[in-house]
Amino acid sequence: MGLTATFSLPTDRSALAARWQALEARSDASFFLRWTWVGAWLDSYGVRPELLAVTDESGQDVALALVGHAMRPRLLGRVATLSLNQSGDPAVDRPYVEYNGLLAARGQEAAAVAAAIDAIARRRDWRVLRLSGISPDSPLLGLPARRKLRVDSSPVYQVDLDAVRAADGDYLALLSSNTRSQIRRAMKDHGGPLPDVTVGTLDDIAPWLDEMAALNMGRHADNAWDDQGFRQFVATIAARGLPSGAVELLRFADAGGPVGLLVNFVQDGQAMNYQSAFAQPRTAKDKPGLLCHAAAVGHYATRGLSLYSLLAGKDRYKQSLSTREEALEWWHVERFSPRLEAEALARRILKRPASA
């Protein structure tokens, strides 16, 4: 079957939503490629990336993706850059995409990627293609290029909920002795078992997200919650995802008061922690974050889900809580240009990594 890949600039958001969701129903794509995420991102930031569409001979969509075009800074100046399912503007791309790729019809993924690669390769208006949060074996890396630079790699730490159930719900038994000790000490400081879990409703979105922003205030040098656009995105995706169960807000509390809050995504038997906020530790060795995640593991194990993912991140606490892991990668696919050749030479001389 012959496939055709084209680029266009969508002007009708409702038509794009219908088209995207129709293909989504025939796809095994990740949460980050589904309309709950994509539509919330587009509407929250008002961006207008191009639409890459792969269609069959009847005109039916086989794959869709958004492509941003921007002049992005590099070591020796700005370079024309395409970004898959991102805009190319760091402020707009603050809701970091993971498990990135094409939204493709089930069983036609390989042919769709081949057509998309050919269409991207035929464009002459870019020098760098950014592929963020892709799997290490992504076929998109088959794009012909002068060089391909892996600029970052991150573990995705996960908890096997089938293993938790096999241990009769004793999640702590699956962890290292040090992590077990930390969680049990924190439980003792909180006066009992793990904190209670409350699942949020639509009415809880505004007050709970305000609480998350307040709890995160001043805790990070680069705090996403200080950005109004990001807060609007989280509110939008929660409002659209809560009714279907694709998004969950969890609040944790015990007799001593609030312990923390989580924003999670749920798809295909997997829960994914996207955002978190925790109360100040009550004692020197209190670990409210560990308590909340341990309580979330119990919450999802009881519901019969198969996996609790902490998503991409190199934080030590994620590793401590995990029972398995996989990885995601960030790549720059570069074409020939004198500026990029000079940059590559400079990096070799200065021994600077591609991520610098």
Stockholm file with secondary structure:
# STOCKHOLM 1.0

chainA/1-356         MGLTATFSLPTDRSALAARWQALEARSDASFFLRWTWVGAWLDSYGVRPELLAVTDESGQDVALALVGHAMRPRLLGRVATLSLNQSGDPAVDRPYVEYNGLLAARGQEAAAVAAAIDAIARRRDWRVLRLSGISPDSPLLGLPARRKLRVDSSPVYQVDLDAVRAADGDYLALLSSNTRSQIRRAMKDHGGPLPDVTVGTLDDIAPWLDEMAALNMGRHADNAWDDQGFRQFVATIAARGLPSGAVELLRFADAGGPVGLLVNFVQDGQAMNYQSAFAQPRTAKDKPGLLCHAAAVGHYATRGLSLYSLLAGKDRYKQSLSTREEALEWWHVERFSPRLEAEALARRILKRPASA
#=GR chainA/1-356 SS CCCEEEEECCCCHHHHHHHHHHHHTTBCCCGGGSHHHHHHHHHHHTCCCEEEEEECTTSCEEEEEEEEEEEEEETTEEEEEEEETSCSCTTTTCSCCCSCSCEEBTTCHHHHHHHHHHHHHHCCSCSEEEEEEECTTCGGGGSCCSEEEEEEEEEEEEEEHHHHHHTTTCGGGGSCHHHHHHHHHHHHHTTSSSCEEEECCGGGHHHHHHHHHHHHTTSCTTCGGGCHHHHHHHHHHHHHHTTTTSEEEEEEEETTEEEEEEEEEEETTEEEEEEEEECCCSSTTCCHHHHHHHHHHHHHHHTTCSEEEEEECCCHHHHHHCSEEEEEEEEEEECCCHHHHHHHHHHHHHTCCTTC
#=GC SS_cons         CCCEEEEECCCCHHHHHHHHHHHHTTBCCCGGGSHHHHHHHHHHHTCCCEEEEEECTTSCEEEEEEEEEEEEEETTEEEEEEEETSCSCTTTTCSCCCSCSCEEBTTCHHHHHHHHHHHHHHCCSCSEEEEEEECTTCGGGGSCCSEEEEEEEEEEEEEEHHHHHHTTTCGGGGSCHHHHHHHHHHHHHTTSSSCEEEECCGGGHHHHHHHHHHHHTTSCTTCGGGCHHHHHHHHHHHHHHTTTTSEEEEEEEETTEEEEEEEEEEETTEEEEEEEEECCCSSTTCCHHHHHHHHHHHHHHHTTCSEEEEEECCCHHHHHHCSEEEEEEEEEEECCCHHHHHHHHHHHHHTCCTTC
//
